[in-house]
Each structure stands twice: as C-alpha cells, then as structure tokens.
Amino acid sequence: MVFTILPEREIQELRNYATLWSGRDSKLFIKGGSRLYASLYFCICNDEEDNELETLAIIHHFVETLDRYFGSVCELDLIFNFHKAYFILDEILIAGAMQETSKRTTLRLIAAQEDLVEVAKMEASSLSNIIAQATK
C-alpha cells in the first residue's frame, strides 16, 4: 500500500467538492490522502459516523474482485469496461453497505449476467433477421 500526502490546498479543494457533491459537510477519508490499490487511486469521502476501516475493507474487496475478473486490473480496464466495473460494484454493495463478501459468488453472478446479455444479443439478432426476411 502506498499513501500519497496531498498539499493542504488540494485537500481543501477535495473537501469543497465533497461538500458540493453530497450536499452536506463531509470529512475527507484517510485524513487528506488518497490510496493506491493495483495502480488505481481511490479517494473516498465519508460522513462523520461512517467507519473508515470498513470503507477500506470495501475498497480492498472491490479491487481484489476486479483483479480476479480482469486478470491484473489497470486504469484502461476500467475505462473501456466501465459497465462491467459497475456490475461488479452493484453485486458487492447495496446502499453503500457490503452485500456480498464472497469474490467467487460475485464473479459467478457476473458471468451469469454476461451469459444473459449474450443470449439477449443473439435473440435480438435473430429477431431482426426474421423481420428483414419478412419485409423483403
């Protein structure tokens, strides 16, 4: 794990963005720092009553799941497959709380979801072929 110490000016800018985004005064997670996991930076804003260690565990679990799914996850994986990263995050979290702690179960559910997407694509293409033949 690598910590990056930010200048106070940047910390204040992040706090201002967090306040604007959430609509309430937020504290910056890890007291003004960002966290590096698998060459990805995560900057999190928590409320006062949120448990910072639990948030760290959620980030760690999310990155490990991404790493298993993509092989060795990097920024480009998330840029070009952002929808898959959102699918994984949706399987892990509900309303900001961890729902699924098993990486194997999460990956199995994502694989099943990808199979459903492929079936839907095949059905759509066969339907469009039927429509194309009927309109000839």
C-alpha positions in Angstrom: 0.0 0.0 0.0 1.2 3.5 -0.9 -0.1 6.7 0.7 0.2 9.9 -1.1 0.3 13.1 1.0 -1.5 16.0 -0.6 -0.8 19.7 0.0 -3.4 21.4 2.2 -4.7 23.4 -0.7 -5.6 20.2 -2.6 -7.2 18.7 0.5 -9.4 21.7 0.9 -10.4 21.6 -2.8 -11.4 17.9 -2.3 -13.4 18.8 0.8 -15.2 21.5 -1.1 -16.0 19.1 -4.0 -17.3 16.5 -1.5 -19.5 19.1 0.2 -20.9 20.3 -3.1 -21.5 16.7 -4.3 -23.1 15.4 -1.1 -24.9 18.5 -0.2 -23.6 18.3 3.4 -20.3 18.8 5.1 -18.1 15.8 4.7 -14.7 14.8 6.0 -12.1 13.6 3.7 -11.3 9.9 4.0 -7.9 8.9 5.3 -7.4 12.5 6.6 -6.4 14.2 3.4 -4.8 11.4 1.4 -5.5 9.1 -1.4 -5.0 5.4 -1.6 -3.3 3.4 -4.3 -4.5 -0.1 -5.0 -3.4 -2.1 -8.0 -2.2 1.1 -9.8 -5.6 2.7 -9.2 -6.2 5.7 -7.0 -9.3 5.8 -4.8 -10.3 9.0 -3.0 -13.3 8.5 -0.7 -15.4 10.9 1.3 -17.1 9.6 4.4 -19.6 11.1 6.8 -18.6 11.6 10.4 -20.4 8.4 11.5 -19.0 6.1 8.8 -16.4 3.6 9.8 -13.2 4.3 7.9 -11.8 0.7 8.3 -15.0 -0.7 6.8 -14.6 1.6 3.8 -11.0 0.4 3.4 -12.2 -3.2 3.5 -14.8 -2.5 0.9 -12.3 -0.8 -1.4 -9.9 -3.7 -0.9 -12.6 -6.3 -1.6 -13.7 -4.4 -4.8 -10.2 -4.1 -6.1 -9.4 -7.8 -5.4 -12.7 -8.8 -7.3 -11.7 -6.5 -10.2 -8.3 -8.1 -10.2 -9.7 -11.6 -10.4 -12.1 -10.6 -13.2 -9.7 -8.6 -15.4 -6.6 -10.6 -14.6 -4.4 -7.7 -13.5 -6.7 -4.7 -13.3 -5.5 -1.4 -14.6 -7.0 2.0 -15.5 -7.6 1.0 -19.1 -9.7 -1.9 -18.0 -12.0 0.4 -16.1 -12.1 3.0 -18.9 -13.1 0.5 -21.7 -15.2 -1.8 -19.5 -16.7 0.7 -17.0 -20.1 -1.1 -17.3 -18.5 -4.3 -16.0 -16.9 -2.5 -13.1 -20.3 -1.0 -12.3 -21.9 -4.5 -12.4 -19.3 -5.8 -10.0 -19.8 -2.9 -7.7 -23.5 -3.4 -7.8 -23.1 -7.0 -6.8 -20.8 -6.1 -3.9 -22.7 -3.0 -2.5 -26.3 -2.1 -1.7 -27.0 1.4 -0.4 -23.3 1.8 0.5 -23.1 -1.4 2.6 -21.3 -4.6 1.6 -23.8 -7.1 0.4 -21.6 -9.9 -0.9 -18.3 -10.8 0.7 -17.5 -13.8 -1.5 -15.4 -12.9 -4.5 -16.3 -16.3 -6.1 -20.0 -15.7 -5.8 -19.7 -12.2 -7.2 -17.7 -13.4 -10.2 -20.2 -16.3 -10.8 -23.1 -13.8 -10.8 -21.3 -11.5 -13.2 -20.6 -14.5 -15.5 -24.3 -15.4 -15.4 -25.2 -11.8 -16.2 -22.8 -11.8 -19.2 -24.4 -15.0 -20.4 -27.9 -13.4 -20.2 -26.6 -10.4 -22.2 -25.2 -12.7 -24.9 -28.5 -14.6 -25.1 -30.4 -11.3 -25.5 -28.0 -10.2 -28.2 -28.5 -13.5 -30.1 -32.3 -13.3 -29.8 -32.3 -9.7 -30.9 -30.2 -10.5 -34.0 -32.4 -13.5 -34.9 -35.5 -11.3 -34.5 -34.0 -8.7 -36.7 -33.2 -11.4 -39.3 -36.8 -12.6 -39.2 -38.1 -9.0 -39.6 -35.7 -8.4 -42.5 -36.8 -11.6 -44.3 -40.5 -10.7 -43.8 -40.1 -7.3 -45.3 -38.3 -8.5 -48.5 
